[in-house]
Amino acid sequence: MLETMKTSEQELRSKIEEMLQGTGYELITLAIRPGDDILVEVDKMEGTDVEFCAELNRKIVEYLESVGQPDYALEVGSVSIVDPFKTKMQYGKHLGHNVEVLAADGKKYKGQLVSVDEETFSVDCEEKVAVEGKKHD
């Protein structure tokens, strides 16, 4: 908890998850950074609607005011297309799409996300093969 937050991150997370119940949206990121800068990122299988984000922003502001939260900055939006996937729902949402994977060894792989289960995912990658006598990019 930061110096002026009147609610804990866990309390705020619980409240936001309660606000999202029944909407199909999932809380992907809740970050409280120095200066009480609050970032909320949500996602949904069908995509994120700006009107929904605006309404969620209003509800969070009402909650923060109800607990007497002083100055803060609040940003509510969808996850960035370049952010790593953080939940199983995000993997499922992008099933069949082209993705880029950064492996633990630092190698990057590009290909189609072809399967997702509880523990793993699979990407169908094309391997570049050097052809003797041809110029390489």
NORNOR-V177378 format. One record per helix or strand. SS is the DSSP state (H for helix, E for strand). FROM is the first residue (numbers start at 1). LEN is the number of residues. Records with the same first field share a line. If there is no record, write none. Layout:
SS: FROM-LEN + FROM-LEN
This chain:
H: 9-12 + 50-17 + 88-6
E: 26-8 + 37-7 + 73-6 + 98-5 + 108-9 + 121-5
